[in-house]
């Protein structure tokens, strides 16, 4: 299924911002990361809606972004020798 222009624009902006968010969350103490991921997810959903994505598209794309974000934060934390413990 081809992307709508709204989805494409949202994904481009969300992807461009990932490195900064990864750096930020990877530095959080383990006990605060779950909350940071929750905030990130809420903000991504809001952004997807603001870009005009349908609710279904927002849910689908934010889930994909969050999977990628968690994986990359884990990698960054491991590179830095910081404990990673995300039960989500």
C-alpha positions as YAML, in Angstrom:
chain: A
units: angstrom
residues:
- id: 1
  name: UNK
  ca: [0.00, 0.00, 0.00]
- id: 2
  name: UNK
  ca: [1.57, 3.31, -1.04]
- id: 3
  name: UNK
  ca: [2.14, 6.01, 1.53]
- id: 4
  name: UNK
  ca: [0.01, 9.12, 1.55]
- id: 5
  name: UNK
  ca: [1.87, 12.40, 1.33]
- id: 6
  name: UNK
  ca: [0.99, 13.02, 5.01]
- id: 7
  name: UNK
  ca: [2.44, 9.67, 6.06]
- id: 8
  name: UNK
  ca: [5.55, 10.22, 3.98]
- id: 9
  name: UNK
  ca: [6.13, 13.66, 5.49]
- id: 10
  name: UNK
  ca: [5.51, 12.41, 9.03]
- id: 11
  name: UNK
  ca: [7.89, 9.47, 8.60]
- id: 12
  name: UNK
  ca: [10.61, 11.70, 7.17]
- id: 13
  name: UNK
  ca: [10.40, 14.14, 10.08]
- id: 14
  name: UNK
  ca: [10.13, 11.35, 12.67]
- id: 15
  name: UNK
  ca: [13.13, 9.53, 11.18]
- id: 16
  name: UNK
  ca: [15.20, 12.71, 11.06]
- id: 17
  name: UNK
  ca: [14.59, 13.24, 14.78]
- id: 18
  name: UNK
  ca: [15.43, 9.69, 15.88]
- id: 19
  name: UNK
  ca: [19.18, 10.21, 16.49]
- id: 20
  name: UNK
  ca: [18.54, 13.02, 18.93]
- id: 21
  name: UNK
  ca: [15.84, 11.11, 20.80]
- id: 22
  name: UNK
  ca: [18.01, 7.97, 20.91]
- id: 23
  name: UNK
  ca: [20.88, 9.94, 22.44]
- id: 24
  name: UNK
  ca: [18.58, 11.49, 25.01]
- id: 25
  name: UNK
  ca: [16.78, 8.33, 26.14]
- id: 26
  name: UNK
  ca: [19.98, 6.25, 26.19]
- id: 27
  name: UNK
  ca: [21.38, 8.57, 28.84]
- id: 28
  name: UNK
  ca: [18.35, 8.24, 31.12]
- id: 29
  name: UNK
  ca: [18.67, 6.05, 34.19]
- id: 30
  name: UNK
  ca: [17.07, 2.64, 33.62]
- id: 31
  name: UNK
  ca: [14.22, 3.41, 36.00]
- id: 32
  name: UNK
  ca: [13.18, 6.42, 33.90]
- id: 33
  name: UNK
  ca: [13.39, 4.94, 30.41]
- id: 34
  name: UNK
  ca: [9.94, 3.35, 30.39]
- id: 35
  name: UNK
  ca: [8.43, 6.76, 31.09]
- id: 36
  name: UNK
  ca: [10.59, 8.35, 28.41]
- id: 37
  name: UNK
  ca: [9.40, 5.77, 25.86]
- id: 38
  name: UNK
  ca: [5.77, 6.45, 26.85]
- id: 39
  name: UNK
  ca: [6.24, 10.18, 26.36]
- id: 40
  name: UNK
  ca: [7.97, 9.62, 23.01]
- id: 41
  name: UNK
  ca: [5.14, 7.39, 21.84]
- id: 42
  name: UNK
  ca: [2.47, 9.92, 22.84]
- id: 43
  name: UNK
  ca: [4.38, 12.70, 21.05]
- id: 44
  name: UNK
  ca: [4.79, 10.61, 17.90]
- id: 45
  name: UNK
  ca: [1.04, 9.87, 17.85]
- id: 46
  name: UNK
  ca: [0.28, 13.58, 18.27]
- id: 47
  name: UNK
  ca: [2.74, 14.44, 15.51]
- id: 48
  name: UNK
  ca: [1.26, 11.85, 13.14]
- id: 49
  name: UNK
  ca: [-2.20, 13.31, 13.72]
- id: 50
  name: UNK
  ca: [-0.85, 16.84, 13.26]
- id: 51
  name: UNK
  ca: [0.61, 15.79, 9.91]
- id: 52
  name: UNK
  ca: [-2.83, 14.53, 8.88]
- id: 53
  name: UNK
  ca: [-2.28, 10.78, 9.16]
- id: 54
  name: UNK
  ca: [-5.39, 8.69, 9.73]
- id: 55
  name: UNK
  ca: [-5.76, 7.05, 13.13]
- id: 56
  name: UNK
  ca: [-4.97, 3.65, 11.61]
- id: 57
  name: UNK
  ca: [-1.85, 4.95, 9.87]
- id: 58
  name: UNK
  ca: [-0.71, 6.82, 12.98]
- id: 59
  name: UNK
  ca: [-1.05, 3.67, 15.08]
- id: 60
  name: UNK
  ca: [0.78, 1.52, 12.53]
- id: 61
  name: UNK
  ca: [3.65, 3.92, 11.88]
- id: 62
  name: UNK
  ca: [4.16, 4.93, 15.50]
- id: 63
  name: UNK
  ca: [4.37, 1.25, 16.50]
- id: 64
  name: UNK
  ca: [7.09, 0.75, 13.86]
- id: 65
  name: UNK
  ca: [8.97, 3.86, 14.97]
- id: 66
  name: UNK
  ca: [8.80, 2.78, 18.62]
- id: 67
  name: UNK
  ca: [10.18, -0.69, 17.79]
- id: 68
  name: UNK
  ca: [13.06, 0.95, 15.98]
- id: 69
  name: UNK
  ca: [13.57, 3.50, 18.77]
- id: 70
  name: UNK
  ca: [13.74, 0.82, 21.47]
- id: 71
  name: UNK
  ca: [16.20, -1.26, 19.45]
- id: 72
  name: UNK
  ca: [18.46, 1.70, 18.72]
- id: 73
  name: UNK
  ca: [18.35, 2.98, 22.32]
- id: 74
  name: UNK
  ca: [19.35, -0.48, 23.50]
- id: 75
  name: UNK
  ca: [22.26, -0.52, 21.05]
- id: 76
  name: UNK
  ca: [23.36, 2.98, 22.09]
- id: 77
  name: UNK
  ca: [23.15, 2.13, 25.78]
- id: 78
  name: UNK
  ca: [25.21, -1.03, 25.21]
- id: 79
  name: UNK
  ca: [27.83, 0.97, 23.28]
- id: 80
  name: UNK
  ca: [28.13, 3.28, 26.24]
- id: 81
  name: UNK
  ca: [28.19, 0.44, 28.74]
- id: 82
  name: UNK
  ca: [24.93, 1.65, 30.27]
- id: 83
  name: UNK
  ca: [22.48, -0.95, 31.57]
- id: 84
  name: UNK
  ca: [19.40, -1.42, 29.41]
- id: 85
  name: UNK
  ca: [16.29, -2.84, 30.99]
- id: 86
  name: UNK
  ca: [13.09, -2.11, 29.11]
- id: 87
  name: UNK
  ca: [10.31, -4.56, 29.81]
- id: 88
  name: UNK
  ca: [8.10, -3.20, 26.99]
...
